[in-house]
Structure formats: C-alpha cells, structure tokens
Amino acid sequence: MVNDDGTAKAREGSDAAGAEAAGDGRARTRSRGRPRSFDRETALEKALLAFWEHGYEATSVSDLTRVMDIGAPSLYAAFGDKRSLFEEVVRMYGTRYGSFTDRALAEEPTARAAVERALREAATAYTEPGHPHGCLVVHAATNCSTPEVEESLRERRNANITAFESRIRADVAAGVLPPATDAAALARHTGAMIQGMSQQARDGASREELEAVAEIALSIWPRTGTRTG
C-alpha cells in the first residue's frame, strides 16, 4: 500500500508537472505567435516613403516589413497584399503631399492663375527636405510591370490633365482666354511640365531651378481675352 500510494503520488506529481510544463509551452507558443501591436498610421507613412523612394516594382514585401518594423503576417492582416497597401499609400500621398493641384484649381480665379500656383507649389513640394524628391504618382510607375498598378497611376495623372483642360475650356467660354485657345494641348503641356519637374527634382534640380522652368512654361500661355460676366 505504501509503495503503491507512493508510486501513485509520484505519478500524480509527475503528471501535474508535465501539465504545467505543457501549459507554459502553449503560453509561450501563443505569445510568440501573437502579432505584435503597432501604430497603423506610422507604419503606413513608412511604407509611403519606401514606395516613394524606390517605386512600386522595386519595393519588395521584405523591404516593407523591414521599414515598417512589422512581420509579414501583420502586414497582410492590416493592409492586405502589396498592391492593396500601395493603393492606400497613394491615397495618403494624395491627401498629405499631392493635393496642391486640386487646391489651386479650386481656389484660384482663372486657369492661368491655377496653373501658375500649381507649378510653383510643385517646385517647392518636389524639392522639400524630409522625404524623397519628386512625385510618388510619377516615380512609382517607373519600370512598373503590374498592369493594374500602372493603369491606376496613369488614370491619376490623366485626371489632373483633364481637370486642367476643363478649367481652361471654362475660361475660353467666359472670354478669359481667346476663342482659338487649344485647351487640350495647353492642359497636356501643363501635365508634361509637372511630370517633368518631378523627374528633374529626382535628378537634383533645386526649387529655384524648377521655379525658373515654371516661369518659362507660363510664358507660352495666350494673352488674357475680354472677361465676360
């Protein structure tokens, strides 16, 4: 009896210790497997800077997890795949860094004034310290082999040209610009200048140099017509 009791007690103790160890092991496993918490906005800003610097195609998921300081499971859980993350980055960029064109078109009284402001603000925005130079929507498309991303960026660039053209046509209709003004060509010229200034900024052009380019670009605008209304 004593031996049996002693043996039983030893087994019970061993079972209890084993259960405790197994519980600790499961707890450690759960702790290791649980995604680490992170600030979503901060991680998104870091992803934005990576895409802005290197473009969409050249920025890998491993690059993103490194700069965002999160694991791949956390990235996928919070943002979806790389393309979904990039789409969110582009929206953030448009709100935080790339809205100067929309503001100029909305706030300036004429198309020429809006273009002048957009070009001058582009010269400043594209050369500011603290973030990559140029425009993310222009640069991220470089060597892009993902059709959906390439098309999305193209649509954004063309939307700006369309907005300029609409504003120019309105000024022609109002007599602010001459009737013979080629609104489509003038709008595309403006888009080419903004996109070219982005690349020039990437290549090291200063704000002053880009402002000089903007001044020349404005010199080709037709003289103001007789305003009506």
N, C-alpha and C positions, 0 to 999 in steps of 0.2 A: 504494500500500500504506500509506504513512504517513498519507495523508489518510483512507483507508478505516479504518485502525486508529484514527486519532484520532477519526474520526466515531463509530466503534463504541464507543470508550471513553467518549466524551461521552454517548452514548445510554445506555450502561450506568450511568454515574453519575447521569444524569437519572432512569432507571428506579429506581435504588436510593433516590434522594432522594424520588421520588414514593411508593414503597412505604413508606418510613419515615414520610412525612407522613400517608399514609393510615392507617398503624398508630396514629400518635399521635391522629389524628382519631377512630378507632374506640375507642381507650382513653378519650379524653375523653367520647365519647358514652356508653360503658359507665359511666364514673364519674358522669356526670350522671344516667343512668337508674337507677342502683342505689339502692334505697330506703335512706334514712338510718336507721341503727340508733337505737333509743330504748328507754327503760325502760317496759315494758308496764304495770306496776302504777302507775307515776307518771302515765302517760297516762290510764289508766282512772280514777284518782282525779280528774283534771282534768275528764274527761267527766262523772263523777258530780256534781261541783259545778255544772257548766253545766246539766245536766238538772234538778238540784235547784232552782237559781235561776230558771230560765226555763220549766220544764215540757217535756214531750216535743215537743209540736207546734211550739212557738216556738223550739226549738233546731235549727238547720239543720246540714247536714253541713259547710258552710263555717265556721259557728261552732265546730263541734267540732274541725276541723283547726286552726283558729287557736288555741284554748285548749289543745289537746293538743300543739301545736307539731309536727305531723307532716303529711305530704302525704296527699291523698285515697287514692292507691294503697296507702300504708302502712296507713291506717285500714281499708280494705276487706280487705287481706291478713291483718291481725292480728285483726280483730273481726267481719268480715262486713259486713252493711249496718247502717244506723242502728238498725233495730229489734233486731237481734242484739246490738249494742253496748249498747242500753238495757236489754235483759234481763240482760246481765252486770252492768251498773251497779246494777240493782235487787237482784240477789243480793249484790253487795258491800255495798250500803247496809244490807240486812237483817242482815248479819254484823257490820258495823262500827259502825252507828249505830242500827239499829232493832230490836235483839234484846231490849230491856228488857222487853217484854211477855211474851215466851217465858220469860225468866228468872224473872220474877215468878210466872208460873203454875206453873213447875216447882219453885220454891224456897219459896214461902210456904205456910203450913199450911191456909189457908182461902181461899175465893173472894174474900171481902171484903178480906182482907189482900193478896191478889194484885192486886186492882183498885186498892186504895189505893196500893200501891207503883208500879203501872204509871202511874197518874195523876200521882203526884209526880215520877217519873222523866221522864215526858213533859214536864212543866213545865220541868224542867231541860234535857233534851235539845233541846227545840224552841226554846230561847232562848239556847243556848250561843254564845259568840263563835267566830269562826274558820270558820264555814260558814253557809250560808243557814238562815234560821229555818223552823220548821215541819217537816212530814214529807214526804219526797220522794214516797212512795207516794200521799199525798193530793194534793199540789200538782201533781205531774206529769200528773195526769188532767185538769187544768183545760183546757177547750176542746179536748180531745183528739178528733180526728176519725178516728183509726186504730182500727177496731173491735177488732183483736187486742190492741193495747196497752191499750185501755180495759177490755176483758174481763179481761186478766191482772191489772191493778191492782185491779179490782173483786173478783176472786177472793181476792187477798191481804187486802184489807180485810175481806171477809166471813169469811175463815178465822179472823181474830182474834176476831170476834164469836162464831163457832161454838165456838172454844176457851173463851171466857168462859162461854158457855151450858153447855158440857159440865161445866165446873168447878162452876158454880152448881148444876146438877142433882145432881151428886155430893154436894154439901153438903146439899141438901134430903133426899136419900136417907139420908144419915148422921145427920140430925137437927140438923145445924149451923145450917140455915136452916129456917124454918117450912114446913110442907107446902103452904101456899097461895101460896108464892113463885112469881111468874111469871118463870121462868128466862129465857125468850126475850126478854121485854120488858126485864128487868134487864140482860141481855147487850147488847141493842141500845142501851139507854141509855148503857152504858159505851162502846160503839163511837162513838156520837154525841158523847160528851164528848171522847174522844181526838181524833177528827177535827176537832171544833170548836176544840179547844185549838190544833191545828196552824194553822188559819186565823187565830185570834186572835194567835198568835205572829208570823205573817206580817204582821199588821196593827200590830204594835208592842207587844203586851202583854208585860209583864215576867214573870220567873219567879215573883215574889211574887204578882202578879195571877192567874196561872194556878193557883198553889197554892191561892189563896182559892176559885177556881172548883171545884177538885178537892174541897175541904172541903165545899162545898155539895152537890156531886154525891154524896158519900158519906153525907150526912145522910138521903137517901131510902131507904137500904138497910134491909130489915126487921131487926128485932132478932134476935140470935142465939137459936136454939132450944136444945133439950136435946141435947147431943152424945152420940152412941152409939158403942159400940165401945171 
